Structures are given as structure tokens and as C-alpha cells.
Amino acid sequence: MANDKAYFGIGLVVGIVLAGLFLYYFAPRYITVKSGQTIIKQDRWTGRTWRYADNRWKAIVDVNRDWEKIDGALRKALHIPFAEVDTGAALKLLREKHPILRDLSADIFRLKSKRGFMPWA
């Protein structure tokens, strides 16, 4: 019983040391990139980023915005109409323009599938 506890303790210590060495050498936590005069450090595990300024690391704040509202406001301000595409007419035009597409079935050209906008999904 005492031997088993000793082996367990030794195995635990060796496992922790090996895991630490692996993480230190093969899976570093931070990536440092120099871009011009700016040095950026990114934490691979959490995704947080910092930039080096004034002799210290300053966190870069991640901003999440509702881009659909911003796009809508820009469309209104710039008077850009939202694209209403007639896919049937577009497919007919493509088939007329490119003879190789005449032999393909219409199912290949469907934009929406169960997983998104990939015709091959």
C-alpha cells in the first residue's frame, strides 16, 4: 500500500512536470507580433490582446457592435437599395452566357441549404 502511494505521488509529479514542459515549449500561451512600431501580445487561450505602449502592456478593448443597424443606417444615408435578386432570371442568364452550365441541374445553384449559403453543403 505504501509502495502504491509512492508510485502515485511520483507519477503525479512527473505528469505535472511533463505537462508543464509541453505547454511551455509546444503550446505557448502568448503570441507576440511586431507591426511597425507597435508590439501586440495575444493570449491564445482566452483571445485577449494587449499592446505595448509607455513601457507597459495596455489591454486592447474588444468592441462588439450591431453591424446590421450600422449597415442599414449607411444604406439609408448613401441611398443604396438592398439587393433584391431574382435568382431564376439570373440562373437563366448564366446558362445562356456560359454553355457549360446548361447541362447542370437547378439544384446545384440553390443558395440556401440546411447549413447556410453553401450550395455544396
N, C-alpha and C positions, 0 to 999 in steps of 0.2 A: 504494500500500500504506500509506503514511504517512497519507494522507487518510482511508482506511478506519478505521485505528486511532483517529484523532482523532474521527471521527464516532461510532464505537462508544463512546469514552470520554465524549463529550458526551451521547449518548443514554442511557448508563448513569447518569450524574449527574442528568440531567433526570428519568429514570424513578424514581430513588430519591427525589428531591425531591417529585415528584408523588404517589408512593405515601405518603410521609410526611405530606404535606398532606391527602390523602384520609383517611388513618387518624386524623389529628388532628381534622379538622373533621366528617367524615361518619360515622366509625365509632369513637367514643371507647371506650377500653378499660374505663374505670371508670364506674360509676353511683353517685351519692351520693344517699341518701334520708334525709330528716329525719323521724323519727317521734316526736313529743312532745319529750322531752329527749335522745333517742338519735339519733346520726348513724351511719348504716350505709353502708359503701362495699363495692361488689361488683365483682369483676373479671369482665367479660363473657366473656373468652377462656377462663379456667380455672374459673370458678364459685366461687372462694374469696371469703370475706366477712370484713370487719373492722368493729368498732365503735369509735367514738372515746370514750375514757374516760381520765381522768387525764392529759390533754394529749398523748396518743399513741394510735396505732391498735393495737388488740388483736385478734388473729385469733379468729374465731368457729369453734370446732371442730365439724366435721360428724360426727355420730354415726350410724352405721348399726347397726340392731338387727334381730334376727329377730322381726318383728312377729307371725308366726304362733304362735310359742311364747308370746308375751305374751298374745295373744288367747285361746289355749287355757287359759292359767292363769287369766285373768279369767273365762272362761266357767265353769270349774270352781268358782272362788271364789264367783261370783254365781249358780251353779246355772242357767245359761242353756242350754237344749238347742240343739244345732246344727240348723239348718233342714233338714229332710228334706221337700221339697215334691214332691207328686205332680202333675206338670205336666199329665197327661191330665185329671185331675179339675179342676184349676184352669182349664184351657182350656175345658172343658165349662161350668163355672160362669160364665166370662166370656162365652161365647157365649149363654148363657141370659139373662144380665143385660143385655147390650148387643146389640141386634138387628143392628147394622151389621157385627158380627164374624161373623155366621153365614155370610155369603157368601164369606169369605176361606178359603183353603186352610190346612191344618195346617202346611205347610212354612214359612209366614211366621212362625209363632210359635216356631220352633225357637230355643233359646237358644245352642246351641253351633254354631259354624261352623268352617271351616278356619282362620280368623284369630283367633278368640276368641269372646266372648259378644255379638257384634253380629248380630242376625237379618238385617240387610241386607248383610252382608259376604260 
